[in-house]
Amino acid sequence: MKFKEILRLIDGNLLYENKEALEKEYSYAFATDLMSNVMLGNVDDSILITSLVNPQVIRASEMMNMSAIIITSDKPVTDTMIELAANRNIALAITGMPTFTVCGKLHSVGITEGPLTTENDNITSIQLDPARCIGCIHCVRECPTEAIRIRGWKAVVDPERCIECGMCIKVCPRHAMRPIVDPLETMKEYDYRIVIPSSAFLGQFADVPSRNHLLTAIKMIGFDEVYEEAIGAEIVSDATRRKYLSGKAKLPIISSGCPSILKLIQLKFPNLIDYVSDYRPPVEIVAEMARKSAEEEHPGLKIGIFYIAPCTSKISFIKESDEIIETEIDKMLAISDVYRQVLANLKALKDSEVEDLEQTGMTGLRWTSPGGESLAVGTDKFIAIDGIYEVMEIFEQIENDKLGDVDFIEADACVGGCLGGSLTVENCYSARANMKRLVDEAKQRYGNRYLNFADDIDSLKRNQEMKYRPVLQLDEDLNVAIKKMEELGNILRELPGIDCGVCGAPTCRAFAEDVVRGTITERACVISKG
């Protein structure tokens, strides 16, 4: 509905001449006398209905991209407000009707309150709890791919940019970012239940008598079988070592163990795709083995395979199976959700009840800590990096040919590797100490030998090739992209350059990019306006 028609409906008048504003179409309006509420829920280019009369009304509307204001009850509007609104290109009107009546009339002609801009539904492993989020920008500043913005004092995640590293979950002081996992109750959906605990889960427990004690306690939750993720790690280690020693691998080989790193490469370092190991994640290899065995032994039963994950990236990698893999895993559980139950089982477990469930040596177990995967390759020319920003720095060195004589790169998004995942409960350094005891136990029992091998290396490969995800480019048309880049540069020169985050973007450059993409207007930068 055009703004001039809205004014006729409510007997309103525009307080300064602006023919363009009168012709503008509106579908949404928002009514409040609390400016804090303006920042909690509105739609860009909507109408603010209020009886407040002070300059802050104009400034708040500008920040939230509300392009029209209706002052109700004939409240006296100051010249300062009118001048400020005109300078900001915000239509300012007044009516003698009270706020309640204005809302009723607008609603009767189809003007409604718009949806909250809180979260994109396409996020697969991280969700936002709007009730907890206060727009504090901790997550915005920590996101390595600038995938998060604050809109309406709520975090909004761009699923195309998100690599699901879980940094937002770690830094959120109000626990507003949460993983999307399956509850334990879903076990009831299956006749035969198999669990694959991540190796990092084993490091969450101190003073465990043996690995078999821990695996038995996990099985006691209600599972029929337990398979260690380290089985797949051993198999992948064997395949990688053989490929490296064959001299046919393109060097440096980049490990494929961390899904967030794979997404980071697709997003920001596409030139490195050819260096990435093309093997599936260990848990997927184990799941395939487990399902095949169970179907042969228990025909006709509905088999469910559960993975106890240490981080959101592994959850998303499995759930987004159409992109890289075809998964055999049915349900994803978080370490933090089953930890207490396993701990209780451990305390109640008698030595006579412990089953012989361990199936791997130390090689697969060492994957949980930085350097563990590298040691299995058979070379001293490796780099093991943990921490997403450190990884990006090394990748930049590779792209710029500044890295020395390195044949293998093990990269983990989390500090401490999988032991530092966003869904773990133990400090990664304490967990590393706990894990070392289990690795030493395996070494004493099995030595350095592998217990699991790759019979057919080709069967370990991903079902689809990794591809570049050009979500950071400004336009598919190169000429248009160049023009937008020039526009971005012009906008950036006008910005203060202090990266304050008030606009909801992590940096001034990110804000300028948002403006060029049309997701926000330059008015959202209040600092540059003085």
C-alpha positions as CSV (number, residue, x, y, z in Angstrom):
1,M,0.0,0.0,0.0
2,K,1.4,3.4,-0.9
3,F,2.3,5.7,2.0
4,K,0.0,8.5,0.7
5,E,-3.0,6.0,0.8
6,I,-2.0,5.1,4.4
7,L,-2.0,8.8,5.4
8,R,-5.5,9.2,3.9
9,L,-6.6,6.2,5.9
10,I,-5.4,7.6,9.2
11,D,-6.0,11.3,8.5
12,G,-2.3,11.9,8.7
13,N,0.0,14.5,7.2
14,L,3.6,14.4,6.0
15,L,5.6,16.9,8.0
16,Y,7.9,17.9,5.1
17,E,7.5,17.8,1.4
18,N,8.7,14.5,-0.1
19,K,6.8,13.2,-3.2
20,E,9.0,10.1,-3.4
21,A,8.1,9.1,0.1
22,L,4.4,9.4,-0.6
23,E,4.6,7.0,-3.5
24,K,6.6,4.3,-1.6
25,E,4.8,0.9,-1.1
26,Y,4.6,-0.6,2.4
27,S,3.5,-4.1,3.6
28,Y,4.8,-4.0,7.2
29,A,4.5,-1.7,10.3
30,F,5.7,-1.9,13.8
31,A,4.2,-0.1,16.8
32,T,6.0,0.7,20.1
33,D,7.0,3.4,22.5
34,L,10.1,1.7,23.6
35,M,13.1,2.2,21.3
36,S,14.7,-1.0,22.6
37,N,11.8,-2.9,21.1
38,V,12.4,-1.3,17.7
39,M,15.8,-3.1,17.7
40,L,14.2,-6.4,18.6
41,G,11.8,-6.9,15.8
42,N,11.2,-5.2,12.5
43,V,11.6,-5.6,8.8
44,D,13.7,-3.4,6.6
45,D,11.7,-0.5,4.9
46,S,8.8,-0.9,7.3
47,I,6.8,1.8,9.1
48,L,7.4,2.7,12.8
49,I,4.2,3.8,14.7
50,T,4.9,5.6,18.0
51,S,3.9,8.5,20.2
52,L,7.5,9.2,21.2
53,V,8.8,12.6,20.1
54,N,12.5,12.9,20.4
55,P,15.5,12.7,18.0
56,Q,16.3,9.2,19.2
57,V,13.3,7.9,17.4
58,I,14.8,9.0,14.1
59,R,18.2,7.6,14.9
60,A,16.8,4.2,16.0
61,S,14.7,4.0,12.9
62,E,17.7,4.7,10.7
63,M,19.8,2.0,12.4
64,M,17.0,-0.6,11.7
65,N,16.3,0.6,8.1
66,M,12.8,1.8,8.9
67,S,12.0,4.3,6.2
68,A,8.8,5.9,7.6
69,I,7.6,7.1,11.0
70,I,4.0,7.9,12.1
71,I,3.7,10.0,15.2
72,T,0.3,9.3,16.9
73,S,-2.0,11.3,19.2
74,D,-0.9,14.7,17.7
75,K,2.2,14.7,19.9
76,P,4.2,17.9,19.2
77,V,7.1,17.1,16.8
78,T,10.2,19.3,17.2
79,D,11.9,21.1,14.3
80,T,15.0,19.1,15.1
81,M,13.2,15.9,14.5
82,I,11.8,17.1,11.2
83,E,15.2,18.3,10.0
84,L,16.9,15.0,11.1
85,A,14.3,12.9,9.3
86,A,14.6,15.0,6.1
87,N,18.4,14.6,6.2
88,R,18.1,10.9,6.7
89,N,15.4,10.5,4.0
90,I,12.9,9.1,6.5
91,A,9.3,10.0,5.9
92,L,7.9,11.6,9.1
93,A,4.1,11.9,9.4
94,I,1.6,12.8,12.2
95,T,-2.0,11.8,13.0
96,G,-4.4,12.7,15.7
97,M,-5.5,9.0,16.1
98,P,-4.0,7.0,19.0
99,T,-1.6,4.2,18.3
100,F,-4.2,1.5,18.9
101,T,-6.5,3.0,16.3
102,V,-3.8,3.4,13.7
103,C,-2.7,-0.2,14.2
104,G,-6.3,-1.4,13.7
105,K,-6.8,0.6,10.6
106,L,-3.5,-0.6,9.0
107,H,-4.2,-4.2,9.9
108,S,-7.6,-4.0,8.3
109,V,-6.0,-3.2,4.9
110,G,-3.4,-5.9,5.1
111,I,-0.5,-4.1,6.8
112,T,1.1,-6.5,9.3
113,E,4.0,-6.8,11.6
114,G,6.8,-8.5,9.7
115,P,8.6,-11.6,10.7
116,L,11.6,-11.3,13.1
117,T,14.9,-11.4,11.2
118,T,16.5,-13.9,13.6
119,E,17.9,-16.9,11.7
120,N,18.1,-18.6,8.4
121,D,16.3,-21.9,8.4
122,N,18.9,-23.6,6.2
123,I,21.4,-23.9,9.0
124,T,21.8,-27.7,9.5
125,S,23.7,-28.1,12.8
126,I,23.6,-24.7,14.6
127,Q,20.4,-22.9,15.6
128,L,19.7,-19.6,17.4
129,D,17.6,-19.3,20.5
130,P,16.1,-15.8,20.0
131,A,15.0,-15.5,23.6
132,R,18.6,-15.8,24.7
133,C,20.3,-13.7,22.0
134,I,20.9,-10.0,22.9
135,G,23.0,-9.1,19.8
136,C,26.2,-8.8,21.8
137,I,28.4,-9.4,18.6
138,H,30.7,-12.0,20.3
139,C,29.8,-14.5,17.6
140,V,30.1,-11.8,14.9
141,R,33.7,-11.0,15.8
142,E,34.8,-14.7,16.2
143,C,33.3,-16.1,13.0
144,P,36.2,-16.9,10.7
145,T,34.2,-16.5,7.5
146,E,32.1,-13.5,8.5
147,A,28.9,-15.5,8.2
148,I,27.1,-13.8,11.1
149,R,25.4,-10.4,11.3
150,I,23.3,-8.7,13.9
151,R,19.9,-7.7,12.6
152,G,17.3,-6.4,15.0
153,W,19.5,-7.2,17.9
154,K,19.6,-10.8,17.0
155,A,22.2,-12.9,15.3
156,V,21.5,-14.0,11.7
157,V,23.7,-16.7,10.1
158,D,24.3,-16.9,6.4
159,P,24.3,-20.7,5.7
160,E,26.3,-20.4,2.5
161,R,29.2,-18.8,4.3
162,C,29.0,-20.9,7.5
163,I,31.6,-23.6,7.9
164,E,30.0,-24.8,11.1
165,C,33.2,-24.7,13.1
166,G,31.2,-24.0,16.3
167,M,33.1,-20.9,17.3
168,C,29.8,-19.1,17.8
169,I,28.7,-21.8,20.3
170,K,32.0,-21.5,22.2
171,V,32.0,-17.7,22.6
172,C,28.3,-17.0,23.2
173,P,28.0,-15.8,26.8
174,R,24.3,-16.5,26.9
175,H,24.4,-19.9,25.2
176,A,22.1,-18.6,22.5
177,M,23.8,-20.7,19.7
178,R,23.0,-24.3,20.1
179,P,23.7,-27.5,18.0
180,I,20.9,-29.3,16.3
181,V,21.3,-32.9,17.5
182,D,19.0,-35.9,17.9
183,P,17.8,-36.9,21.4
184,L,18.5,-40.3,22.9
185,E,14.8,-41.1,22.8
186,T,15.2,-41.7,19.0
187,M,16.7,-45.1,19.9
188,K,13.2,-46.4,20.3
189,E,12.7,-46.1,16.5
190,Y,15.1,-49.0,15.8
191,D,15.1,-52.7,16.4
192,Y,18.9,-53.0,16.5
193,R,21.0,-50.1,17.7
194,I,24.7,-49.5,16.9
195,V,26.7,-46.6,18.4
196,I,30.0,-45.1,17.2
197,P,31.5,-42.9,19.8
198,S,34.0,-40.3,18.5
199,S,37.4,-41.0,19.8
200,A,37.3,-37.5,21.5
201,F,34.5,-38.8,23.7
202,L,36.9,-41.3,25.3
203,G,39.1,-38.4,26.4
204,Q,36.3,-36.8,28.5
205,F,36.7,-39.2,31.3
206,A,39.5,-39.2,33.9
207,D,40.9,-42.3,35.8
208,V,39.1,-44.8,33.6
209,P,40.4,-48.3,34.5
210,S,40.6,-49.3,30.8
211,R,39.1,-48.5,27.4
212,N,36.9,-51.5,27.6
213,H,35.4,-50.1,30.8
214,L,34.5,-47.0,28.9
215,L,33.1,-48.7,25.8
216,T,31.0,-51.0,28.0
217,A,29.6,-48.0,29.9
218,I,28.6,-46.4,26.5
219,K,27.0,-49.6,25.4
220,M,25.0,-49.8,28.6
221,I,23.0,-46.7,27.5
222,G,20.9,-49.1,25.4
223,F,23.0,-50.1,22.4
224,D,23.4,-53.5,21.0
225,E,26.9,-52.9,19.5
226,V,29.7,-50.4,19.9
227,Y,32.2,-49.6,17.1
228,E,35.1,-47.3,17.7
229,E,35.6,-44.3,15.3
230,A,39.3,-45.1,15.6
231,I,38.8,-48.2,13.4
232,G,38.1,-45.8,10.4
233,A,41.0,-43.6,11.5
234,E,43.4,-46.6,11.3
235,I,42.1,-47.5,7.9
236,V,42.4,-44.0,6.5
237,S,45.9,-43.7,8.0
238,D,47.0,-46.9,6.3
239,A,45.5,-45.7,3.0
240,T,47.1,-42.3,3.2
241,R,50.5,-43.7,4.2
242,R,50.4,-46.1,1.2
243,K,49.4,-43.3,-1.2
244,Y,52.2,-41.1,0.1
245,L,54.9,-43.7,-0.1
246,S,53.8,-44.6,-3.7
247,G,55.0,-41.1,-4.8
248,K,51.7,-40.5,-6.7
249,A,50.1,-38.0,-4.3
250,K,50.1,-34.3,-5.0
251,L,52.1,-32.7,-2.3
252,P,51.5,-31.4,0.3
253,I,48.6,-33.7,1.1
254,I,46.0,-31.9,3.2
255,S,44.1,-34.1,5.6
256,S,40.4,-34.5,5.2
257,G,39.6,-35.3,8.8
258,C,38.1,-32.0,9.8
259,P,34.8,-31.1,7.9
260,S,35.1,-27.4,8.8
261,I,38.5,-27.2,7.2
262,L,37.1,-28.8,4.0
263,K,34.4,-26.2,3.9
264,L,36.9,-23.4,4.6
265,I,38.9,-24.6,1.6
266,Q,35.9,-24.7,-0.6
267,L,34.9,-21.2,0.4
268,K,38.2,-19.3,0.7
269,F,41.0,-21.4,-0.6
270,P,39.7,-23.2,-3.8
271,N,43.2,-23.5,-5.2
272,L,44.0,-26.0,-2.5
273,I,41.1,-28.4,-3.3
274,D,43.4,-30.7,-5.4
275,Y,45.7,-31.1,-2.4
276,V,43.0,-32.4,-0.1
277,S,43.0,-36.1,0.7
278,D,39.9,-37.7,-1.1
279,Y,39.1,-40.2,1.6
280,R,35.8,-40.2,3.5
281,P,35.8,-39.3,7.3
282,P,36.6,-42.3,9.5
283,V,33.2,-42.5,11.1
284,E,31.5,-42.9,7.7
285,I,33.8,-45.8,6.9
286,V,33.0,-47.5,10.2
287,A,29.3,-46.9,9.8
288,E,29.4,-48.6,6.4
289,M,31.2,-51.6,7.9
290,A,28.8,-51.8,10.9
291,R,25.6,-51.6,8.8
292,K,26.8,-54.3,6.4
293,S,27.7,-56.6,9.2
294,A,24.4,-56.0,11.1
295,E,22.3,-56.6,8.0
296,E,24.0,-59.9,7.4
297,E,23.6,-61.0,11.0
298,H,20.1,-59.6,11.7
299,P,18.1,-59.6,8.5
300,G,14.7,-58.0,8.7
301,L,15.5,-55.8,11.7
302,K,15.4,-52.0,11.4
303,I,19.0,-51.0,12.1
304,G,19.9,-47.6,13.5
305,I,23.5,-46.2,13.6
306,F,24.2,-43.5,16.1
307,Y,27.3,-41.2,16.2
308,I,28.3,-39.4,19.3
309,A,29.9,-36.3,17.8
310,P,32.4,-33.9,19.4
311,C,31.5,-30.8,17.2
312,T,28.9,-29.3,15.0
313,S,31.1,-29.6,11.9
314,K,30.9,-33.4,11.9
315,I,27.2,-33.3,12.4
316,S,26.7,-30.9,9.5
317,F,29.1,-33.0,7.3
318,I,27.0,-36.1,7.8
319,K,23.6,-34.3,7.5
320,E,24.6,-32.5,4.3
321,S,25.3,-35.8,2.7
322,D,24.2,-34.8,-0.8
323,E,27.2,-32.5,-1.1
324,I,30.1,-34.8,-0.4
325,I,29.1,-38.2,1.0
326,E,26.2,-40.6,1.2
327,T,25.9,-41.3,4.8
328,E,25.1,-44.6,6.7
329,I,24.5,-42.7,10.0
330,D,21.0,-42.3,11.1
331,K,21.2,-40.2,14.2
332,M,23.7,-37.7,15.7
333,L,24.2,-37.4,19.4
334,A,26.2,-34.7,21.2
335,I,28.9,-35.7,23.6
336,S,27.5,-33.2,26.1
337,D,24.1,-34.9,26.0
338,V,25.2,-38.4,26.9
339,Y,28.2,-37.6,29.1
340,R,26.4,-37.7,32.4
341,Q,24.7,-41.0,31.7
342,V,28.0,-42.7,30.7
343,L,29.7,-41.3,33.8
344,A,27.0,-42.8,35.9
345,N,27.3,-46.1,34.2
346,L,31.1,-46.1,34.8
347,K,30.6,-45.6,38.5
348,A,28.1,-48.4,38.7
349,L,30.0,-50.8,36.4
350,K,31.6,-53.9,38.0
351,D,34.8,-55.4,36.6
352,S,33.0,-58.6,36.0
353,E,30.6,-56.9,33.7
354,V,33.2,-55.3,31.4
355,E,33.1,-56.6,27.8
356,D,36.1,-56.9,25.5
357,L,35.0,-54.2,23.0
358,E,38.2,-52.4,21.9
359,Q,39.1,-53.0,18.2
360,T,41.9,-50.6,17.5
361,G,45.5,-49.9,18.3
362,M,47.1,-46.5,19.2
363,T,47.3,-45.2,15.6
364,G,43.6,-44.5,15.3
365,L,43.2,-43.2,18.9
366,R,46.0,-40.6,18.3
367,W,43.8,-38.8,15.7
368,T,42.1,-36.9,18.6
369,S,45.1,-34.7,19.3
370,P,47.0,-32.4,16.9
371,G,49.8,-34.4,15.2
372,G,48.3,-37.8,15.7
373,E,47.2,-38.2,12.1
374,S,50.5,-36.9,10.8
375,L,52.6,-39.4,12.7
376,A,50.9,-42.3,10.8
377,V,51.8,-41.0,7.4
378,G,55.4,-42.0,7.6
379,T,57.2,-38.7,7.1
380,D,58.8,-36.0,9.3
381,K,57.9,-33.4,6.8
382,F,54.5,-32.5,8.2
383,I,52.7,-29.6,9.9
384,A,50.0,-30.1,12.4
385,I,47.9,-27.0,13.0
386,D,45.0,-26.5,15.4
387,G,42.9,-23.3,15.6
388,I,41.0,-21.9,12.6
389,Y,42.9,-18.7,12.3
390,E,46.2,-20.4,12.4
391,V,45.0,-22.8,9.7
392,M,44.0,-19.9,7.5
393,E,47.5,-18.3,8.0
394,I,49.2,-21.6,6.9
395,F,46.9,-21.9,3.9
396,E,47.7,-18.4,2.8
397,Q,51.4,-19.3,2.9
398,I,50.7,-22.4,0.7
399,E,48.9,-20.3,-1.8
400,N,51.7,-17.7,-1.9
401,D,54.4,-20.5,-2.2
402,K,55.9,-19.4,1.1
403,L,55.7,-22.7,2.9
404,G,58.9,-24.8,3.1
405,D,59.5,-28.5,2.4
406,V,56.2,-30.0,3.8
407,D,54.6,-33.2,2.5
408,F,51.6,-33.5,4.8
409,I,49.3,-30.9,6.5
410,E,47.0,-31.9,9.3
411,A,44.6,-29.0,10.0
412,D,42.0,-28.9,12.8
413,A,39.5,-26.0,13.2
414,C,39.4,-26.3,17.0
415,V,42.2,-25.6,19.3
416,G,43.2,-29.0,20.7
417,G,41.8,-30.8,17.7
418,C,38.7,-32.9,18.2
419,L,39.3,-32.8,21.9
420,G,38.5,-29.1,21.8
421,G,35.3,-29.6,19.8
422,S,32.3,-27.4,20.6
423,L,30.2,-30.3,22.0
424,T,32.8,-31.6,24.4
425,V,32.6,-31.1,28.2
426,E,36.2,-31.4,29.3
427,N,39.0,-28.9,28.9
428,C,40.9,-29.9,25.8
429,Y,44.2,-30.1,27.7
430,S,42.8,-32.3,30.5
431,A,41.1,-34.4,27.8
432,R,44.5,-34.8,26.1
433,A,46.0,-36.2,29.3
434,N,43.1,-38.6,29.6
435,M,43.5,-39.7,26.1
436,K,47.2,-40.2,26.4
437,R,46.6,-42.8,29.1
438,L,44.4,-44.8,26.7
439,V,46.9,-44.4,23.9
440,D,49.7,-45.7,26.1
441,E,47.5,-48.6,27.1
442,A,46.9,-49.5,23.5
443,K,50.6,-49.2,22.7
444,Q,51.5,-51.5,25.6
445,R,49.0,-54.0,24.4
446,Y,49.4,-53.9,20.6
447,G,52.6,-52.0,20.0
448,N,52.8,-49.9,16.9
449,R,50.9,-52.3,14.6
450,Y,47.7,-51.6,12.8
451,L,44.7,-53.7,13.7
452,N,42.6,-52.4,10.8
453,F,43.7,-52.0,7.1
454,A,42.4,-50.7,3.8
455,D,41.6,-53.7,1.6
456,D,40.4,-51.5,-1.2
457,I,41.7,-47.9,-1.1
458,D,39.4,-46.7,-3.9
459,S,36.3,-47.7,-1.8
460,L,37.4,-45.2,0.8
461,K,37.0,-42.2,-1.4
462,R,34.2,-39.6,-1.2
463,N,31.2,-40.2,-3.4
464,Q,31.5,-36.8,-5.0
465,E,34.4,-34.4,-5.7
466,M,34.9,-31.3,-3.6
467,K,33.9,-28.2,-5.5
468,Y,34.6,-24.5,-5.1
469,R,31.7,-22.6,-3.4
470,P,31.8,-19.1,-4.9
471,V,29.6,-17.5,-2.3
472,L,32.1,-14.7,-1.6
473,Q,32.1,-13.4,-5.1
474,L,30.1,-10.2,-5.6
475,D,28.5,-11.3,-8.9
476,E,28.7,-14.2,-11.4
477,D,29.2,-11.6,-14.2
478,L,32.9,-10.5,-14.0
479,N,32.1,-7.0,-15.3
480,V,29.4,-6.5,-12.7
481,A,31.6,-7.9,-10.0
482,I,34.3,-5.4,-10.9
483,K,31.9,-2.5,-10.7
484,K,30.6,-3.7,-7.4
485,M,34.2,-4.0,-6.1
486,E,34.7,-0.3,-7.2
487,E,31.5,0.7,-5.4
488,L,32.7,-1.3,-2.3
489,G,35.9,0.6,-2.3
490,N,34.1,4.0,-2.5
491,I,31.8,3.1,0.4
492,L,34.8,1.8,2.4
493,R,36.6,5.1,2.0
494,E,33.7,7.0,3.6
495,L,33.4,4.6,6.6
496,P,35.3,5.3,9.9
497,G,37.4,2.2,9.7
498,I,37.2,1.4,13.4
499,D,35.4,-2.0,13.0
500,C,33.1,-1.2,16.0
501,G,30.4,-3.7,15.0
502,V,27.5,-1.3,15.8
503,C,26.1,-1.9,12.3
504,G,25.9,-5.6,13.0
505,A,28.8,-6.5,10.7
506,P,32.3,-7.6,12.0
507,T,34.3,-5.0,10.0
508,C,33.8,-1.9,8.0
509,R,34.7,-3.8,4.9
510,A,32.1,-6.5,5.6
511,F,29.6,-3.7,6.1
512,A,30.5,-2.2,2.8
513,E,30.1,-5.6,1.1
514,D,26.7,-5.9,2.7
515,V,25.7,-2.5,1.3
516,V,26.9,-3.5,-2.2
517,R,25.0,-6.8,-2.0
518,G,21.8,-4.8,-1.0
519,T,21.3,-6.5,2.4
520,I,21.6,-3.2,4.3
521,T,21.9,0.5,3.6
522,E,24.7,2.9,4.4
523,R,22.4,4.6,6.9
524,A,23.1,1.7,9.3
525,C,26.5,3.1,10.1
526,V,25.7,5.7,12.7
527,I,29.3,6.7,13.5
528,S,30.1,8.0,10.0
529,K,27.1,10.3,10.3
530,G,28.5,12.1,13.3
